[in-house]
Amino acid sequence: MARTSKFIRLVRRPEGNLAEDIFELASESVADPGDGEFLIEVNYLAIDPALLSRMRDEDNYTAGIAPGELVWANGVGVVIESRNSQVAVGEVRVGPVGMQQYSLQSDPSTTRIVEPKLGVPRWHLGVLGTTGVTAKLALQTIGEPKAGETVLVSSGGSSVGSIAAQLAKSMGCRTVGIVSTVDKARRICDDWGYDAAFSYRNRTVDEMSASIEECCPDGVDVYFDNTGGDISESVIDHFNLFARHIVVGRISVAHLKDSRADIGRRDGNTVLVKRLKKQGFVVHDHAEARPKAVAELHAAIENGDLIFREDIVEGIERAPEAFFRMVKGQSTGKQLVRVS
């Protein structure tokens, strides 16, 4: 059957402030599946911060995207044709499908089957997907929060940050969020139960440090770091003895052509004196723990102990718009694109 698939192509790598002309909408005919192949009709795409790193020409923990190539994205969709004995027509699968309407694949292990009993399929792009699993396992394996401790979350209103904060709160921790605006700081306390929050926009490192001192009078035991940059520099003087610094993201340096230009105060002295544990977290390293984490997150949703939001835009044509909404902190919940 002849099909045409619209897709988003990377035109050039981001340099300086991100601009819409790094992307373009294109289309191509979709080949019928050959031996061992299967075709997924994409229903939803996730717009994840990790895309920023993939577009850079530098070392990363996953494969990058070069100009002229399909833009990477995780998605969920239905298998509509299959010539692979391990894949059945009608299966709902989630995984890297790219920003396109149809995804022709050959390796069943690249995507996962969505279990019907585990919530709505698109949830597996957010709260039951990389987003939720990252929040849970990063907090659990590196943060190791204990009742009575203070957990500070940068990008506190994000899909990852808001889940991490709720999980920390359920463990008896005091939670403090860092967000872009004063209005958002008020809202995340109402929406996600933060004990305190403050904004970083148009503020110096010293000004943010003063806000941390005010919001975290007993210091910081766990820092869930979604941003890096000046925001993370402002935390250095507030770590308690044996605090844990979880490095999850670096979106605050997205505007830099070369992330090595992110030059600030070195934290070596504090790491030594306070005996900090500072460790990066990549969800792909914890594949064996994912099924249990997903089941526990789903149970928390069912019990009303975990709430989440989704921000959905319509149409593959609007995927670049959704990307910039995510980067600018304009989305209210997990940023998704409904494709079909």
C-alpha positions as CSV (number, residue, x, y, z in Angstrom):
1,M,0.0,0.0,0.0
2,A,1.5,3.4,-1.0
3,R,1.9,5.8,1.9
4,T,3.5,9.1,2.4
5,S,5.1,10.1,5.7
6,K,5.7,13.6,6.9
7,F,8.8,14.0,9.1
8,I,11.0,16.6,10.7
9,R,14.6,16.9,9.5
10,L,17.5,18.6,11.3
11,V,18.8,21.4,9.0
12,R,21.7,22.6,11.1
13,R,23.1,22.1,14.5
14,P,22.0,24.6,17.2
15,E,24.4,27.5,17.8
16,G,23.9,30.3,20.3
17,N,20.2,31.0,20.9
18,L,18.0,28.3,19.5
19,A,16.1,29.3,16.3
20,E,13.3,27.6,14.5
21,D,15.3,27.3,11.3
22,I,17.2,24.3,12.7
23,F,14.3,22.2,11.7
24,E,12.3,21.6,8.5
25,L,9.2,19.7,7.6
26,A,9.7,17.2,4.8
27,S,7.8,14.1,3.3
28,E,8.8,10.8,1.7
29,S,7.1,7.7,0.5
30,V,7.0,4.8,2.9
31,A,8.4,1.5,1.7
32,D,6.4,-1.7,2.3
33,P,8.0,-3.9,5.0
34,G,10.6,-6.3,3.7
35,D,11.5,-9.6,5.2
36,G,12.0,-9.1,9.0
37,E,10.6,-5.6,9.0
38,F,7.5,-4.1,10.5
39,L,5.7,-0.7,10.1
40,I,4.5,1.4,13.1
41,E,1.9,4.1,12.6
42,V,3.0,6.7,15.2
43,N,0.2,8.0,17.5
44,Y,2.2,10.3,19.9
45,L,5.7,11.6,20.1
46,A,7.5,12.7,23.3
47,I,9.5,15.9,23.3
48,D,12.4,15.1,25.6
49,P,15.3,17.4,26.8
50,A,17.8,14.8,25.7
51,L,17.2,15.9,22.1
52,L,19.3,19.0,22.7
53,S,22.4,16.9,23.5
54,R,21.8,14.6,20.5
55,M,21.9,17.6,18.1
56,R,25.4,18.7,19.3
57,D,28.6,17.6,17.7
58,E,30.2,16.4,21.0
59,D,30.6,13.3,23.1
60,N,27.3,12.0,24.5
61,Y,25.8,8.9,26.0
62,T,23.7,8.2,22.9
63,A,24.1,8.5,19.2
64,G,23.8,12.0,17.8
65,I,21.8,13.5,14.9
66,A,23.6,15.1,11.9
67,P,22.2,17.8,9.7
68,G,20.0,16.3,7.0
69,E,18.8,13.4,9.2
70,L,15.5,12.5,10.8
71,V,15.1,14.2,14.2
72,W,15.1,11.6,17.0
73,A,12.1,11.2,19.3
74,N,10.5,8.5,21.4
75,G,7.0,7.7,20.4
76,V,4.1,5.2,20.8
77,G,2.2,3.7,17.9
78,V,0.4,0.6,16.5
79,V,2.0,-2.0,14.3
80,I,0.0,-1.9,11.0
81,E,2.1,-4.2,8.9
82,S,4.6,-6.9,9.8
83,R,6.9,-9.4,8.1
84,N,8.7,-10.1,11.3
85,S,7.7,-13.4,13.1
86,Q,8.3,-11.7,16.5
87,V,5.9,-8.8,15.9
88,A,2.2,-9.0,15.5
89,V,-0.1,-6.5,13.7
90,G,-2.1,-4.6,16.2
91,E,0.7,-4.5,18.9
92,V,1.1,-1.1,20.6
93,R,4.9,-0.4,20.8
94,V,6.9,2.4,22.5
95,G,10.4,3.5,21.8
96,P,12.6,5.5,19.4
97,V,10.5,6.1,16.3
98,G,11.7,9.5,15.2
99,M,9.6,12.6,14.4
100,Q,7.6,11.1,11.6
101,Q,4.2,9.6,10.9
102,Y,5.3,6.1,10.1
103,S,8.4,4.2,11.3
104,L,9.8,1.2,9.4
105,Q,11.7,-1.0,11.8
106,S,13.5,-4.4,11.8
107,D,14.7,-5.0,15.3
108,P,11.9,-5.8,17.8
109,S,14.2,-5.2,20.8
110,T,14.5,-1.5,19.9
111,T,10.9,-0.9,21.0
112,R,8.8,-2.4,23.8
113,I,5.2,-3.7,23.8
114,V,2.9,-1.6,25.9
115,E,1.0,-3.8,28.4
116,P,-2.7,-2.9,28.1
117,K,-3.1,-3.2,31.9
118,L,-0.5,-0.5,32.6
119,G,-2.4,2.7,31.8
120,V,-3.0,4.7,28.6
121,P,-0.4,4.0,25.9
122,R,0.8,7.6,25.7
123,W,1.6,7.6,29.5
124,H,4.6,5.4,28.5
125,L,6.2,8.5,26.9
126,G,5.9,10.4,30.2
127,V,5.0,9.3,33.7
128,L,5.4,5.6,32.9
129,G,8.2,6.1,30.4
130,T,11.7,7.6,30.5
131,T,10.4,10.7,32.4
132,G,8.9,8.8,35.3
133,V,11.5,6.1,35.4
134,T,14.3,8.7,35.4
135,A,12.7,10.5,38.3
136,K,12.2,7.4,40.4
137,L,15.4,5.5,39.8
138,A,17.7,8.6,39.9
139,L,16.2,9.5,43.3
140,Q,16.3,5.9,44.5
141,T,19.8,4.8,43.3
142,I,21.8,8.0,43.7
143,G,19.7,10.4,45.8
144,E,18.8,7.9,48.5
145,P,16.5,10.4,50.3
146,K,15.7,9.9,54.0
147,A,12.8,11.2,56.0
148,G,13.5,14.7,57.3
149,E,16.0,15.6,54.6
150,T,15.8,18.5,52.1
151,V,15.5,17.7,48.4
152,L,16.2,20.6,46.0
153,V,14.9,20.1,42.4
154,S,16.0,22.4,39.6
155,S,13.5,22.7,36.7
156,G,11.0,21.8,39.5
157,G,7.9,22.2,37.4
158,S,9.1,19.9,34.6
159,S,7.7,16.5,34.0
160,V,10.7,14.8,35.5
161,G,11.2,17.4,38.3
162,S,7.5,17.3,39.5
163,I,7.5,13.5,39.7
164,A,10.8,13.5,41.6
165,A,9.4,16.0,44.1
166,Q,6.3,14.0,44.7
167,L,8.3,10.8,45.3
168,A,10.6,12.6,47.7
169,K,7.6,14.1,49.5
170,S,6.1,10.6,49.9
171,M,9.4,9.6,51.6
172,G,9.0,12.3,54.2
173,C,11.4,14.9,52.7
174,R,11.1,18.6,52.6
175,T,11.0,19.6,48.9
176,V,12.2,22.9,47.3
177,G,11.8,23.8,43.6
178,I,13.7,26.1,41.3
179,V,11.7,27.3,38.3
180,S,11.8,30.1,35.7
181,T,9.3,32.6,37.0
182,V,7.8,33.9,40.3
183,D,4.3,32.8,39.1
184,K,5.5,29.3,38.4
185,A,7.2,29.1,41.8
186,R,3.8,29.8,43.4
187,R,2.1,27.3,41.1
188,I,4.4,24.3,41.8
189,C,3.8,24.6,45.5
190,D,0.0,24.3,44.9
191,D,0.3,21.7,42.1
192,W,3.1,19.4,43.3
193,G,3.2,20.1,47.0
194,Y,6.6,21.8,47.2
195,D,7.3,23.3,50.6
196,A,9.0,26.2,49.0
197,A,10.2,27.4,45.6
198,F,11.9,30.4,43.9
199,S,12.7,31.6,40.4
200,Y,16.0,31.9,38.6
201,R,15.2,34.1,35.6
202,N,17.3,37.3,35.4
203,R,19.1,36.6,38.7
204,T,22.7,36.2,39.5
205,V,24.4,33.2,41.1
206,D,24.6,35.1,44.4
207,E,20.9,36.1,44.3
208,M,19.9,32.5,43.7
209,S,22.2,31.4,46.5
210,A,20.4,33.8,48.8
211,S,17.1,32.2,47.9
212,I,18.4,28.7,48.5
213,E,19.5,29.8,52.0
214,E,16.1,31.2,52.7
215,C,14.2,28.2,51.3
216,C,16.6,25.5,52.7
217,P,17.4,26.8,56.2
218,D,18.7,23.3,57.1
219,G,20.8,23.0,54.0
220,V,20.5,20.7,51.0
221,D,20.8,16.9,51.4
222,V,19.8,15.9,47.8
223,Y,20.1,18.0,44.7
224,F,18.1,16.7,41.7
225,D,19.9,18.6,39.0
226,N,18.0,19.0,35.7
227,T,19.8,22.1,34.5
228,G,23.5,22.5,35.3
229,G,25.0,26.0,34.7
230,D,24.6,28.9,37.0
231,I,21.7,27.3,38.8
232,S,23.8,24.4,39.9
233,E,26.7,26.8,40.9
234,S,24.3,28.6,43.2
235,V,23.8,25.4,45.2
236,I,27.4,24.7,46.0
237,D,27.6,26.5,49.4
238,H,24.4,24.9,50.7
239,F,25.2,21.2,50.6
240,N,25.2,19.3,53.9
241,L,27.7,16.8,54.9
242,F,27.4,13.6,52.7
243,A,24.9,15.3,50.4
244,R,24.0,13.7,47.1
245,H,24.1,15.6,43.8
246,I,22.2,13.8,41.0
247,V,23.1,15.1,37.6
248,V,20.2,14.4,35.3
249,G,20.2,17.2,32.7
250,R,22.0,20.3,31.5
251,I,19.3,22.3,29.7
252,S,20.6,25.6,31.0
253,V,23.7,25.3,28.7
254,A,21.6,24.6,25.6
255,H,22.4,28.0,24.2
256,L,26.2,27.3,24.1
257,K,27.8,26.2,20.8
258,D,30.3,24.1,22.9
259,S,29.3,23.0,26.3
260,R,32.9,23.2,27.4
261,A,32.3,26.9,27.5
262,D,30.1,26.4,30.5
263,I,32.7,27.9,32.9
264,G,31.8,28.6,36.5
265,R,33.1,28.0,39.9
266,R,34.7,24.6,40.4
267,D,33.1,22.5,43.1
268,G,36.1,20.2,43.9
269,N,36.7,21.7,47.4
270,T,33.1,21.3,48.4
271,V,33.0,17.7,47.1
272,L,36.0,16.9,49.2
273,V,35.1,18.8,52.4
274,K,31.4,17.9,52.5
275,R,32.2,14.3,51.1
276,L,29.5,14.8,48.4
277,K,28.4,12.1,46.1
278,K,28.0,13.6,42.6
279,Q,26.9,11.2,39.9
280,G,25.3,11.4,36.5
281,F,22.1,9.4,35.8
282,V,21.2,7.9,32.4
283,V,18.0,5.8,32.4
284,H,19.4,3.4,29.7
285,D,21.8,2.0,32.3
286,H,18.9,0.6,34.4
287,A,17.0,-1.4,31.8
288,E,16.6,-4.3,34.3
289,A,14.9,-2.1,36.9
290,R,12.5,-0.5,34.4
291,P,9.6,-3.0,34.6
292,K,9.4,-2.8,38.4
293,A,9.7,0.9,38.4
294,V,6.9,1.3,35.8
295,A,4.6,-1.1,37.8
296,E,5.2,0.9,41.0
297,L,4.6,4.3,39.3
298,H,1.4,2.9,37.8
299,A,0.3,1.7,41.2
300,A,1.0,5.2,42.7
301,I,-1.2,6.8,40.0
302,E,-4.0,4.3,40.6
303,N,-3.8,5.0,44.3
304,G,-3.9,8.8,43.8
305,D,-0.5,9.2,45.3
306,L,1.1,10.5,42.0
307,I,-0.4,13.1,39.8
308,F,0.9,14.3,36.4
309,R,0.0,16.5,33.5
310,E,0.4,16.3,29.7
311,D,0.8,19.2,27.3
312,I,-0.4,18.0,23.8
313,V,0.0,19.8,20.5
314,E,-1.7,18.5,17.4
315,G,0.0,17.4,14.2
316,I,3.6,16.4,13.2
317,E,4.0,19.8,11.7
318,R,3.9,21.3,15.1
319,A,6.7,19.1,16.6
320,P,9.3,21.9,16.3
321,E,6.9,24.2,18.1
322,A,6.5,21.6,20.8
323,F,10.3,21.4,21.1
324,F,10.6,25.1,21.7
325,R,7.8,25.1,24.2
326,M,9.7,22.5,26.2
327,V,13.0,24.3,25.9
328,K,11.5,27.6,27.0
329,G,9.7,26.1,30.0
330,Q,6.3,27.0,28.5
331,S,4.8,23.5,28.6
332,T,2.5,22.5,31.4
333,G,3.4,18.9,32.0
334,K,5.0,16.3,29.7
335,Q,5.3,17.8,26.2
336,L,3.7,15.5,23.6
337,V,2.7,15.7,19.9
338,R,-0.4,13.9,18.7
339,V,0.5,12.5,15.3
340,S,-2.5,10.4,14.4
